[in-house]
Amino acid sequence: MVRNFVLWGFSHLQEFQVLLFLFILLVYVLIILGNLSIITITYLDSRLHSPMYFFLCNFSLMEMLVTSTVVPRLLADLLSTHKTISLAECLTQSFFYFSLGSTDFLILTAMAFDRYIAICRPLHYPTIMSNQVCIRLVVACWVVGFFSIISPTIQKSRLWFCGPNVIDHFFCDSAPLLKLSCSETHHIERMDFFLSLLFVLTTLLLILISYIFIMASVLRISSSSGRQKAFSTCASHLTVVVLGYGSSIFIYVRPSKGHSTDFNKVVALLTSVVTPFLNPFIFTFRNDKVKEVIEDIVKKILSRDSGALR
């Protein structure tokens, strides 16, 4: 019985291993710094103490955690000749990756709901989106995201692996792992597909419905400055939704047969590394209040430095 696997990853690109390592390491460090910066400035500046930025902090935390389930192992494997991983480690990585990913989608949905209440029901916003409600929403996202992945993970732990042990991916993705099993896996594949539909398409539908109501409300605003302000508060969230959902739908919400595994790996790398890297910049550059806070922080630092030099 096979109890250890080899993560094949990008082993076919031997001449680019060091270059890939340096690139991914740099991006990973920037992901951590970028998302930590958002959490830090939100915590320190009272102007950002609102439900919108509370959800943004949780989203930034989620981005760091999702990336950290995959990237450190990938970096180690890029410089290693032995890319083995035990079944227990493989299932643990898979569980946290998909649990955190599911929670990520739910938090994006909560962010869309927050924008809907803020724009469509502004007078009731402080009452509906109270601190207690926001905390309960985030806790619900975490609980649902993690509990939904427990059953398929238990099912995978009961599978029998008796043949090839090379996982054609850079992390323990579900489909490449199931391909190696000697057991019947159709029920797990169906469960995975159902969960993908539930967390990707259902949450996307809820987000789209929220934005249909938001668009209708924004178009009723008489002043162009008011419309511009309303659009700007939603633009960054919509951009992140397009990036995150586009790649996830491509990988998980479609038939797996007849598609290139190498291409899937590239898309998964973009989802795990490039998108989390871009998100802090998207939320920063497209949000006037965040830009204002950052500018004030930079001015304070520069004024201190100039004062110290005197």
N, C-alpha and C positions, 0 to 999 in steps of 0.2 A: 504493500500500500504506500502511495506517495504522500509524504508529509511535508516535503519542502519543494519550493518552486523557484524558477529563475525568471526574474523580471527582464525580459529581452530589451524593452525600451528602445533606445536609439543605438543599439550595439552595431547595427549595419553601417553607421556613420563613424567608423573608428577614427578617421583623420580629423573629425570635428569635435571629438569628445571634450577636449580642454576648452575650446572656444565656446561650446555649448554650456559647459560648466560655469565659465566666467560670466557669460551673458545672463544665465538664469540666476546665478548668485547675486549679481548686481540688481536685477529686477526684483528679486525676493527681498533684498535689503530695502529697496525703495518702497516696496509694498508695505513692509512693516512700518517704516518711518512715516510714509504718507498717511496710512490709516491711524497710526498712533497720534499723529499731529492733529487729525480731525477730532479724535476722542479728547485729547488734552485741551485744545482751545475751546471745545464745547464745555468741558468741565470748568475751565478757569474763567470764562467770560459769561457774565449774567445775561448778555444780549442773546445768547444762544440757548438759554434755558427754556426751551419750548418743546412741545411734542414732536415737531418736525425734526429737530436736531437730536432729540432723544432716540428716535428711530434710526437716524443717520449714524449715531454712535454705535448702536447695536449692529447695524449693517456693516460698519467698518470693522467691528470686532469679528463678525462672522467671516468677512473676507480674509482676515488674517488667519483665522483658524482653519478655514477650508484649504487655503494655500499651504498652510503648515502641515497638513496631513499628507501632502504629496511631495512638495518641493525638497525638504531635507533628505528624504529617502532617494529622490531622483538625483540630487547632487552627489550623494555618497556613491550611488551606482555608476555615475558617469566617470568616476575616478577609480572604480574597483573592477577587478577581473572576476570576482565572485559576487554575482548579483542574486544570491539566494535569499529567499524569505520563507519562513515557516507558514503553515496553513493558519495557525492562530494569529500570527502577525498580519497575514494577508486579510483575514476576515475582520480584524480590528481596524485596519486602515480603511477597508471598504465600508465598514459600519459608520465610522466617523465622517468619512468623505460624503456619503449619501445622506446621513443625518443632518450634518451641517449644511449641505447643499439644499436639502428640503426646507430647513429652517430659513435659509437665505431667501427662497422664493416667497415664503409666508411673510417675512419681514418686508419684502418689497411690496407685497399686497397690502400690508398694514400701512405702509407709507402712502400708497395710493388712496386708501380710505381716509387717512389724515388730510391729504390734499383736498379730497372731495368734501369733507366736512368744513374745512377752512374756507373754501371758495363758494360752495353751494349753500352752506348754512352758517355763515360767519357769526351771527348773533348767538347761536347756540354752541359755538365752537369751544369756549372755555368750560362749559358744563359737560358737554359730551366727551371731549378729549382731556379729561382731568388726569392728574398724575397717577391716580389709582387705576384708571381705565388703561392708560398707556402701559403701565407695568404689567397689568393682567394680560393685555394683548401680546406683549413680548414673551411673557412666561408661557402663554398658550402656544405661541409659535415654536418655542423650544421643545415643549412637551410633545406636541403633535409631530414635529419633525423627527425627534428621536424615537418615539414609540412606534412610529410607522415602519421603521427600518429593522426593528427587533425580529419580527417574524421571518422575513426573507433571510436574515443573517443566520438565524437558528437552522433554517432549512438547508442553507449552504454548508453549515458545519456538519451535517449528517450525510453529506454526499461522499461517495466512494471515488477516490482517485487512484487509478492503477496503471496508467499509461504514460504519455508524454507529460513533462512537468514545466515546459517553457510557456510562460504567459506573455503573449505578444502585445505587451503594453508597458508603459513606464510606471504604472501603479496597478493595484488589484481591482481593476474594473470588473463589473459583474459578468458581462458577456464573454470576454476572453477566458475568465476562470471557469465558467460553466462549460465551455467547449472542451475542457480537459477532463471533465468528469465521466466516469464509466457508468454512473447512475442515470436514471431518467430525470431530466431537468426541465421538461416542458412546463410543469406546474410552477416552477420558480421563475422561468422566463415570462410566463403569463402574469405572475405576481409583480415582477419588476416592471413590465410594460404598463400594467394597471397603475402602479404607483407613479410612474413617469407621467402618465396621462393626468393623474390626479393632481400632482404637484406642479407640473409645468403648464398644461393646457387649462386646467380649472382655475389656477391662480392668475394666469394670463387673461382669461376671460373676465374674471372679476376686476382686474386692473383696467381692461378695455372699457368695461361698463362704467367704471368710476370716471374715466376720462371722457366718455361720451357725455355724461352729466356735467362734468367740469367745462367742456367745450361749449355746451349749451348755455351755461351760466356766464362764461367769459364773454361770449358773443352778445349777451344782453347788457354788458357794461357799456355805458355811453361814452366815457372818456377813453381816448387811445392810451394814455399813460396808465390807467387802471387795467386795461386789457394787457398791456405790455408787462406790468408788474405780476399779474396773475399767471401769464404764460411763463415768465422767467422762473417762478417758483416751482413749476412743473417740468421745465425743460431738462434739467439735470437728471431727474428721476426717470423720465421717459427715455433718455439716452442710455442709461444703465439698463433699463428693461430691455431695450432692443438688443444691446450687446449680450446680456446674460441669457435671455430667452432664445435668441437666434441660434447660438451654438448648442444649447442644451436640446432644443427641438431637433436639430440636425443629428445629434449623436444618439439620443435616447427615445425620441418619439417617432420612430419609423422602423420599418422592417430591417433587420440587420444583414440579411443575405444579399450578396452581390455588391457590397460596398467595401472599399479599400480600408484595411486595418491601419495602414500607414497614414492615410488621410485622416482617419478618426483620431489617431494619436496626435497629429498636428493640431486639429480642432480642439482636442482635449487640453493640449498644452496652452493654446490661446485662452481657453476658458479658465484654466488653473493659474496661469501666470500673467498673461498680457492684460486680460480684462480687470482683474483686481489691481493691477498697476495703474490702469487708466482711471478707475473710478474716483480716487481722491482728487485727481486733477479736474475731472468732470464736475464734481460737486463743488470744487473750489472756484474754478474759473467761471462757472455759470450761475454762481450764487453771490449776489451783491453783498449780503450781510456777512457771509464768511470772508469775502475779500476785504471788507471793511475792517473786520476783527484782525485779520492777518496783517493788514497795513498798519493798524495801530500798534500791534505787537512789535513789528519791525521798527517802527518809529521810536518806540520806547527803548528797544535794544540799542539803536543807533545813538539816541540821545544820551544813554548811559555811557556808551563807549566814548563819545565826544567829551562828556563831562569828566570821565576818568583821565583822558589825555591832557585835559587842562590842569 
